[in-house]
Amino acid sequence: MNHKSGLLGISTISSDMRDLLDVYDTNDHAKLAVDMFVDRVVEYIGRYYFELQGADAIVFTAGIGENSVPIRKMVVEKLRFLGIELNQEANEQRGKDTLISTEDSKIKVLMIPTNEELEIARDVENLMQAK
């Protein structure tokens, strides 16, 4: 279960989203895995949107959110009914904080790179100061 589930279990190809996107148009299993992933992201955003009774922004970060232009596009397209509009050119950016929604989008959509090393260093510093 730990090694052959998730994206790999559904796609039967890989657990790496890049591999699945490479064959998305030609492999039904890869397409299913990617589509299910996008649906789950949209479901979570929808639940939080409902629970919070709105949203000021949606932020894509970390591995897939930070690096996968197609996934961000697919997610935002499914959320267009909320008045979200994707800036296609901005969505192509990687590696820097970027507003990827249009100026007239009702909800801002951002891509913010993670910096795990900085967070780990801060955690270590806080632990050292607590002693």
PyMOL commands that set and color helices and strands:
alter all, ss='L'
color gray80, all
select helices_A, chain A and resi 6-11+17-22+28-52+62-67+69-78+80-82+88-91+116-130
alter helices_A, ss='H'
color red, helices_A
select strands_A, chain A and resi 57-60+98-99+108-111
alter strands_A, ss='S'
color yellow, strands_A
deselect
rebuild
show_as cartoon
